[in-house]
């Protein structure tokens, strides 16, 4: 009997990206199943070209804002049913309201267990329990398992298809006759930001030693302005921040030889396109379960918790530094990151 699953995950960008390989494997392993995925409209490129997956954009800042907006979203989604079950892979107030609406009409709802208690133990400064927690993709997969689907995650990067770049992208980047290395030195929270100064030093090192072309990634506005200054200091580099759309960004990431990212969205976007990521970790730690899908722990650049016992102090990097010096990030040198990249490329 065929199944139709409704899934919710609205934010953050990296967390939404982490759902994609899980949804792919759910659908590959359950050919009688289709999924309707509901998320922020601008994230649609993450979910394109996945058989039996339909995407619905929820305008949570406009048409679907507030209780009335969620009611409108519910009515629209209900019209796409009937659904076998709702997979709430977000578990926040908005999704709880939508869950309740579907439950009221008899639809089964399964919610994500975020493992909050174990994560609190991981970041405690007294009595810290430093052990690997269940990866977030496995937590997402658990939701579908509880619905009754069989899911076994491979935790492998997908094979690259490397589609030809569009003319506009080629004009921006030039031909690919040398290694392309992406650098995304920013993140949403200060405890995860390595910053442009170290990224610039690293970029020059990569050019001198590996003859690499550097592509800077970031958000529009302030990040784009800062990266414009980096480009002035780093010959043969390009700033993509604010200059391309998400779909084009994903296409370019697939053509990279390696991506350097913080514990942030670009790491997960690299995972979507089969690109190896060297990730820089500061206040956070991959034990919390947020390492990019298919990425290797060997490619993590970090200050050892043996050297800095306060690590990790935050699950998301949003807490002020207890020491006030962000030693966790300052201690990750360009040389440390370069050595990780050289191992990947060579």
PyMOL commands that set and color helices and strands:
alter all, ss='L'
color gray80, all
select helices_A, chain A and resi 13-29+41-47+66-78+93-104+116-123+136-147+167-173+190-192+196-210+222-233+246-254+265-272+286-288+297-299+327-330+334-345
alter helices_A, ss='H'
color red, helices_A
select strands_A, chain A and resi 3-8+33-39+53-57+85-88+108-111+180-184+213-216+237-239+258-262+277-280+300-301
alter strands_A, ss='S'
color yellow, strands_A
deselect
rebuild
show_as cartoon
